Amino acid sequence: MYAFIWRKLPFGLAGKLAGSVLLVAATVALLWYVAFPWAEPLLPFDDVQVESGVPAESGNDAPVTGDTPAGDEHDLPYDTDRNNPVPSSSPSR
């Protein structure tokens, strides 16, 4: 298809390059101003639902109890209290 378009564009190499740029710009403009605005209501990008297992409290001053911050109730298979342990002695060489 691209070879067919390249062969049909007139005016030698300079005309073919200018025509190619013009065709690409027209395609991008058509997509940007016609196709994407038409398709935007059909796409689910604005349909965001964040749910948690905890019912919503009124206000932002809900008391926090315990050491665990809100939303951090998951069991992790690794220790998050400390980084990689440092060996007590350096290896002998």
C-alpha positions as a printed NumPy array, in Angstrom:
array([[  0.   ,   0.   ,   0.   ],
       [  2.76 ,   2.459,   0.915],
       [  4.653,   1.655,  -2.263],
       [  1.502,   2.313,  -4.3  ],
       [  1.015,   5.707,  -2.607],
       [  4.703,   6.563,  -3.109],
       [  4.487,   5.725,  -6.823],
       [  1.313,   7.807,  -7.305],
       [  2.64 ,  10.973,  -5.63 ],
       [  3.764,  13.516,  -8.259],
       [  6.728,  15.915,  -8.723],
       [  9.807,  13.775,  -8.097],
       [ 11.489,  13.164,  -4.758],
       [ 10.766,  16.626,  -3.284],
       [  7.091,  16.389,  -4.213],
       [  6.833,  12.856,  -2.876],
       [  8.363,  13.877,   0.452],
       [  6.09 ,  16.933,   0.734],
       [  3.059,  14.868,  -0.269],
       [  3.94 ,  12.177,   2.271],
       [  4.233,  14.746,   5.064],
       [  0.923,  16.299,   3.98 ],
       [ -0.835,  12.901,   3.957],
       [  0.52 ,  12.015,   7.405],
       [ -0.525,  15.425,   8.804],
       [ -4.013,  15.062,   7.312],
       [ -4.372,  11.563,   8.783],
       [ -3.258,  12.716,  12.24 ],
       [ -5.612,  15.73 ,  12.108],
       [ -8.536,  13.531,  11.043],
       [ -7.882,  11.123,  13.906],
       [ -7.264,  13.882,  16.471],
       [-10.279,  16.07 ,  15.663],
       [-12.862,  13.553,  14.362],
       [-12.207,   9.92 ,  15.29 ],
       [-10.872,  10.294,  18.843],
       [-13.56 ,  12.756,  20.053],
       [-16.232,  10.456,  18.591],
       [-14.778,   7.373,  20.315],
       [-14.012,   8.989,  23.698],
       [-17.475,   8.446,  25.249],
       [-17.308,   4.78 ,  24.241],
       [-13.989,   4.139,  26.027],
       [-13.881,   3.241,  29.745],
       [-10.964,   5.527,  30.731],
       [-13.127,   7.843,  32.883],
       [-15.054,   5.004,  34.53 ],
       [-12.8  ,   4.629,  37.567],
       [-14.13 ,   2.938,  40.684],
       [-11.937,   2.521,  43.73 ],
       [-13.44 ,   0.316,  46.386],
       [-12.167,  -0.835,  49.724],
       [-13.576,  -3.353,  52.155],
       [-13.951,  -0.642,  54.807],
       [-17.155,   1.445,  54.769],
       [-16.612,   5.161,  54.185],
       [-16.475,   7.368,  57.272],
       [-17.872,  10.884,  57.258],
       [-15.063,  13.408,  57.382],
       [-11.319,  12.963,  57.122],
       [-10.584,  12.834,  60.848],
       [-11.357,   9.151,  61.399],
       [ -9.249,   7.736,  64.252],
       [ -6.468,   5.378,  63.3  ],
       [ -5.924,   2.469,  65.658],
       [ -2.923,   0.174,  65.878],
       [  0.417,   0.279,  64.093],
       [ -0.91 ,  -0.546,  60.647],
       [ -1.81 ,   2.427,  58.435],
       [ -5.218,   2.411,  56.784],
       [ -5.303,   0.267,  53.666],
       [ -2.242,  -1.774,  54.689],
       [ -3.964,  -4.935,  55.924],
       [ -2.395,  -7.334,  53.421],
       [ -0.057, -10.151,  54.408],
       [  3.264,  -9.809,  52.604],
       [  5.524, -12.807,  52.054],
       [  8.615, -10.814,  53.061],
       [  9.811,  -8.588,  55.886],
       [  9.179,  -4.868,  55.342],
       [ 10.534,  -3.642,  58.677],
       [ 14.17 ,  -3.734,  57.663],
       [ 16.267,  -3.753,  54.527],
       [ 18.721,  -6.444,  53.539],
       [ 20.531,  -7.607,  56.656],
       [ 24.167,  -6.607,  56.947],
       [ 26.45 ,  -9.543,  57.787],
       [ 28.085,  -9.252,  61.198],
       [ 31.57 ,  -9.904,  59.82 ],
       [ 33.18 ,  -9.287,  56.483],
       [ 34.066, -12.313,  54.394],
       [ 37.678, -13.465,  54.512],
       [ 39.685, -13.191,  51.347]])
